């Protein structure tokens, strides 16, 4: 039968991702990784993986694949429809899949990125300890139809052979609730906010529209832009992920996880970690509003969300143990992610 593998029948816009290369910045590399980190962590936890295991990120298109072995899969993020051999299955729950089954993650009707995790994770080349693509270096290109990814292990089927009842109900809930109106993204004041004078408040008072040139490096938005009133040039320096820049011109720029590590534009604000997850799901043409927050509040929200994922991991581990198939203990560093 050969090594376990997952074959992409219809790849769409799909890449292999993880949580990025945390050590990359010191070597001049972008961090990269899944743009909705909460959804990626959730999918991995549901599939019985560590939170940073390699998984598939599908942007806008959905995907179709088939495993060569029995396994467990889970979908989180924007996708609201998962089918296995034509039968609808719950998203944001572990789903038992038999070898040769046709798994379809439907194109999302709202949001942009969906995450498919397979039990044990998928096999992919690494750069500085991460599978995250780096388009500047040409590392980790987008997958194509027919691509076969190795799987680290199989998981014998546990669903009902006739009624096809779901094997698990762990209650993950939605990564982001249903949204009406603009996406509300929290941001803290940036180190250069004073350079924008009174116009800085435009960031928190107006509505901005996501432009078509947005990508993993940064989102470009139009609206009533803040304008720098200070004179003089800025030296290039380190740029945080989430930096909100208002360069001369007609676009606001929010740097995302694929951003370069240095730039020479003033930083008006910095989007929070949870805000970046939300920006990973906005589409060109979507409206965005920024809401001011503090570093203390941003850290509290990050910890609250991480605590929810950790609690979900505990429920998943209990569910696997209840059917007599306990999961291996994760490394201590993975059990307690940094806040």
PyMOL commands that set and color helices and strands:
alter all, ss='L'
color gray80, all
select helices_A, chain A and resi 25-27+37-46+193-205+273-279+295-322+332-335
alter helices_A, ss='H'
color red, helices_A
select strands_A, chain A and resi 5-10+14-17+55-59+63-67+71-77+82-84+87-89+95-97+103-105+113-118+148-150+183-189+208-210+218-222+237-238+243-245+252-255+262-263+267-271+287-292
alter strands_A, ss='S'
color yellow, strands_A
deselect
rebuild
show_as cartoon
